[in-house]
Amino acid sequence: MTFQKIKSVLGLSWQIAKAGFKLRNEGSYLGIFWYLLNPILMFTLLFFVFFDRLGSNISQYALYLLMGVIMFNFFQSSTLDSSKVIKENNYLIKSVNFPRESLVFSGVIRNLLSHFFEVVLFFVLALFFKVSLIGIIWYFFILIFFVFFVAGFSLILCCLELFFYDIDNIWNFAVRILWLATPIFYAIEGQTRLFYANLLNPLYYFVSISRDLVIYNKMPELYLVVGSLLFGIGFLLVGLFVFNKLKGKFAELV
């Protein structure tokens, strides 16, 4: 893919995402507050339910929990959107010639815009707990590779919709299991089997490295850094490869 092609695809993706973002807020009295309502309610519920049971031995548990919630929320929203892209744009795909990947990337960008509001919420809470905000810079570096991973995974899910029409329902169920398997509201230290299982979970790497750098201001383990880089770049490359192989068949298979 040439630079001009990449620029064209991302430009169209941005325009679609911007239009979708505005449309979602149109006519709403609460506006962007709706983007914060879900993480706030989820965080509040989990904090009061699990603080005494699972969080009492975790330093800065409120920030630990919120970091996991907002990162998983971005992943979940983006991938759920991609799992029904073809179903929701069936007519458009059949009748108009345009870069198909723009539909997937626009969903990721739209959810990334929402994620930034959640990040602001996180850093307000970090200020309240008097945590050093030097980690803000690190988080945006991590976010680049996290977006790579989410975009690549989303491309793969979109392609699966060609062969499994109900992939959105299947993924909606699978992502709930992934929520429980990922250490969002608990720690896995001392749980050997759960630790080894999470070595196959890309979200574990991104969430863990973010907590280390942003909340605890410490260098993460080398395997977390390597894993984040490999999963980020690897999934993006695989996703683009699979999507480019199949996108020419979209119109005839949908």
Secondary structure, 3 states (H helix, E strand, C coil): CCHHHHHHHHHHHHHHHHHHHHHHHCCCCCCCHHHHHHHHHHHHHHHHHHCCCCCCCCCCHHHHHHHHHHHHHHHHHHHHHHCCHHHHCHHHHHHCCCCCHHHHHHHHHHHHHHHHHHHHHHHHHHHHCCCCCCHHHHHHHHHHHHHHHHHHHHHHHHHHCCCCCCHHHHHHHHHHHHHHHCCCCCCCCCCHHHHHHHCCCHHHHHHHHHHHHHHCCCCCCHHHHHHHHHHHHHHHHHHHHHHHHHHHHHHHHC
